[in-house]
Amino acid sequence: MSLMIRLRGHGLSFETDHGMSDEGDPWLVFHESDTGEVFAHFARTNGGYVVCAPRVKGSLSGTDLYELVKRFVNLCRYRQGTAPH
């Protein structure tokens, strides 16, 4: 199941934008469809990955994109009070 379908299942509607940095590294931004507010910005940089998002009040980084996404999702759940027990 894709991430977009999972997000829509929770009543969230996002659009994405993507591109390449001046250094040739890819980036991806999720922004809310109705407001345009950035939900999360993912990028590859310096051989690793980083995600910046208002919900995490800063950034997270790591060398494994899958693990970084899991940390991001879990932190968002924790901040919303919906973390699994």
N, C-alpha and C positions, 0 to 999 in steps of 0.2 A: 504494500500500500504506500502510495507516495506521501511525502510530507505535506503537500498542499491539500490533499484529500483529508488527512488527519487534522490539519488546522481548521478546515471548513467544518469538520465534524464537531468542533468545539465552538462554532459560531464566529470564527475569525476569518476574515477575508483579506488576503494579501495579494499584492502584485510584486513582481521581482524585476530587478534590473541587474545587469552584469557587464563586466568589461575586463580590461587589462590595465594594470598600472603602467606608469612610464617605464618601469623596470621589466615589464613583461609578465608580471604575476597576476593570476586571475582573482577577481573579487565578485561577490554576489550580495545584493541588498534585498531584504524583505521589507516592504513598506505597506502600511494599512491602506486598503483600497479607497476608503471613504475620506480619510484625512491626509494621506500622503506621509504620515509620521513614520519614521524609520523604526522598525521593530528589531532588526538585527542586521549587522554588516559583517560578512565573513570574507576573509582574505587569506591568500597564501603569501608569506613573506619570509625572507631569510631562512628558507628550508623548513619552515613550520607553518602553522596556521594561527589565526587570531580571529576572535569574534568580539565585536563591540556592540553593546546594546544598552539602552536606557534601563532596562529591567535588571541588568547585572551591575549597574552603577560603575562602569569601568570596562575592563576587557579581560578576556580569558585567552590563554594561548597554550599550544601544545604541538607535538609533532605528528599526532594521529588524529586526522579529521573526524573519524567516527567517534572516538573517545571525547573529543572536544565538543561535538554536538550533544552527546549524552550528558556531559557536565553542564552545558548551557541549559538544556531542557530541565534537568533536575534542579538547577538553581532557580529557574523561572517558576517551577512548581513550588519550591520552598518559599520563595518570596510571595507567592499568591496564597500560601497556606494550604496547598493541595499535594504536598509531598507524600509519597507512599510511606506507610509506617513500617 
